[in-house]
Amino acid sequence: MTIRSRYPGVIHGNTPFGQWRLHGAGTSFGAMYDALRASIPSFTERQVEVIELIAAGCSNDEVGERLGISPRTAKAHSDVLRQKLGVTRRRQIPVAYRALTGDDPLSRSLKSATADNGG
């Protein structure tokens, strides 16, 4: 069974990830790149704050306390982030975020700690 893509000319079916093909031609790397770029999830500022706190080793209770939200809301943020990043464990969130975006979730907290210490 073939499923039509939302990208003109790109067809994908029940094939392993990455085996895209352009209808009526060879592989189109431009179409494949566009499709992969479109599939990168976006993150809200609050989600990035949660990622940073998880990277710093905070529990849901600590995340909630620092952000002024309930621990249950902190867990909900964590659940959404796990789904967006395709990981099964909470502790994998910062690593997956860095691999996906190239941004180090600890960089902001380390910069502010350095500034606080007169660095």
C-alpha positions in Angstrom: 0.0 0.0 0.0 1.3 3.4 -0.9 0.5 6.5 1.0 0.7 9.9 -0.7 2.9 12.4 1.1 2.0 16.0 1.7 5.2 16.8 -0.3 4.6 16.9 -4.1 6.1 14.0 -5.9 7.2 12.1 -2.8 5.8 8.7 -2.2 6.3 6.6 0.9 4.8 3.3 1.9 5.5 0.5 4.3 9.3 0.8 3.9 12.0 1.3 6.5 12.6 4.9 7.5 14.7 6.8 5.0 13.6 4.8 1.9 11.7 7.6 0.2 11.5 7.8 -3.5 10.2 10.4 -6.0 7.3 9.2 -8.1 8.5 8.5 -11.6 12.2 9.2 -10.9 15.2 8.3 -8.7 15.7 9.4 -5.1 15.1 13.1 -4.4 17.4 14.2 -1.6 15.9 17.7 -1.6 12.4 16.2 -1.0 13.8 13.8 1.6 15.6 16.7 3.4 12.4 18.9 3.3 10.4 16.0 4.7 12.8 15.4 7.5 13.1 19.1 8.4 9.3 19.4 8.5 9.2 16.4 11.0 11.4 18.1 13.5 9.2 19.1 16.5 9.1 22.6 17.8 9.5 23.4 21.5 7.8 26.1 23.5 9.9 28.2 25.9 8.3 26.4 28.8 9.2 23.0 27.4 12.8 24.2 27.0 12.8 25.3 30.6 11.6 21.9 31.7 14.3 20.2 29.6 16.9 22.4 31.2 15.7 21.5 34.7 15.6 17.8 33.9 19.1 18.1 32.5 20.1 19.7 35.8 18.8 16.6 37.6 15.5 18.1 39.0 12.6 15.8 39.9 9.1 16.7 38.9 8.5 18.1 42.3 11.6 20.3 41.9 10.6 21.3 38.4 7.2 22.3 39.6 8.6 24.3 42.5 11.0 26.2 40.4 8.5 27.0 37.6 5.5 27.6 39.9 3.5 24.7 38.5 2.2 21.5 40.2 4.4 18.4 40.0 1.6 16.8 38.0 1.8 19.5 35.4 5.6 19.1 35.4 5.1 15.3 34.7 2.6 16.2 31.9 5.3 18.4 30.3 7.8 15.5 30.6 5.3 13.1 29.0 4.8 15.4 26.1 8.5 15.9 25.7 9.2 12.1 25.7 6.6 11.7 23.0 8.0 14.6 20.9 11.6 13.3 21.2 10.7 9.7 20.8 12.3 8.5 24.0 10.9 6.1 26.6 12.6 7.4 29.8 12.6 10.9 31.3 16.3 11.0 31.8 16.8 10.6 28.0 15.0 13.9 27.3 18.0 16.2 27.5 20.2 13.9 25.4 17.6 13.5 22.7 16.9 17.3 22.7 20.6 18.0 22.2 20.9 15.4 19.4 17.9 16.8 17.6 18.6 20.5 18.0 22.3 20.8 18.7 21.5 23.0 21.7 22.9 22.0 25.1 20.1 22.2 27.7 22.7 22.9 30.4 24.4 25.8 28.6 22.0 28.5 29.9 22.2 27.3 33.5 26.0 27.0 33.4 26.3 30.5 32.0 24.1 32.0 34.7 26.0 30.0 37.4 29.3 31.4 36.0 27.8 34.9 36.0 26.6 34.5 39.6 30.2 33.5 40.7 31.7 36.6 39.1 32.9 34.8 35.9 
